[in-house]
């Protein structure tokens, strides 16, 4: 008996001393404490009888748990040590399980194992699962005890903990049939409205994971489940519900189920009149080749429609060959940003779409208007966008060259040349060389020679220009000059 007292007194003294340190502890101190407490636990485990010490062991378990909780509340970062400390508290209480006959202690132990598993998740998922398995064993004890006596008011708290347990088990496992089972178990023990939101969020996150992996069929299950669960909450966050519906709509759009996609888009707008819902509606209409003027116009006029969202919608219209719809949209959208730095971005995208659509007449007209306004000071283009414009024109010129449209190539490339401020650059050499090559292919040798000489005069050594001058001079029967160029 004396040995028993000695072990318990030493352990109690150790815990009391550690409690007095408060949160001012180092990781080394915590490591030593964990080691000592574990050793004392082994000693107690080997005692022939603990029947007279049940209350003390239970209180020690609670005190260890409270120390760990204090660290969390005070934001003391001891990482994995916190989980180990909680685990020790659980071990002490689990060791006396045969002596526990009240729901309150079992409820706490259920909660302790559940939360300890969550603490372990960042460090060791296997330990998390082990704790959750222990929590399920505790619940089995609660179920057995409930056959002999009424749970009473504790049932509510037990269901809340069970809900957390099932959600954690679902969340931290790969998405599978077992995940669905755990979610269904969680649904069966819902007792508070906030749990509907929590569960709906978990299912939404599953949907996002699957959507990113392009597993759209599986994705629809989780997103539909999320929508249905959140729908049960009368005080739900409508924007969260709308966001889920929009993702579900995109999922159905990828599956070519346009009817369900439209339904999701309409429902999302009913939940929250967010421009993203109108964007989805526009995308669906364009995919169906339905008249999208009204829905696109509603999106572009929405005060909450961001520049990026508006431009994405306009680009979609361009990609779907709805060029008139697209240009009318630009007319509407650009009015919102006149005399702002955004205006040049919008115009750049507009020209880019026209260029990609090979609508050279409108692209040229718009470019000339913008450049004229820029030169007149009516609309100042930033240096970064001037460079982007020039590369757009250069790429268009190269494209026309490869198609054999040399005169069109000259028009585009020469405009690009005008936008580059510096004359002494490799880019200017490339531009002049391409113009020279265009004239050469058009048998206009004098113009070709003039542009080749201009390229050479920039001062950049370039073998391409040298060869080009040689070709021109040979054609013009200026053999000596051609050979001179090669030297």
Buried (B, 14 or more C-beta within 10 A) or exposed (E): EEEBEEBBEEBBEBBEEBEEEEEEBEEEBBEBBBEBBEEBBEBBEEEEEBEEBEEBBBEBBBBBBEBBBEBBEEEBEBEBBBBBBBBBBBBBBBBBEEBBEEBEBBBBBBBBBBBBBBBBBEEEEEBBBBBBEBBBEBBEBBEEBBEEEEBEEBBEBBBBBBBBBBBBBBBBBEBEEEBBEBBEBBBEBBEEEEBBBBBBBBBBEBBBBBBEEEBBEBBBBBBBBBBEBBEBBEEBBBEBBBBBBBBBBBBBBBBEBBEBBBBBBBBBBEBBBBBBBBBBBBBBBBBBEEEBBEBBBBBBBBEEBEBEBBBBBBBBBBEBEBBEBBBBBBEBBBEBBEEEEBBBBBBBBBBBBBBBBEBBEBBBEBBEEBBEBBEEEEBEBEEEBBBBBBBBBBBBBBBBBEEEBBEBBBBBBBBBBEBBEEEEBEBBBBBBBBBBBBBBEEEBBEBBBBBBBBBBEBEBEBEBBBBBBBBBBBBBEBEEBBEEBEE
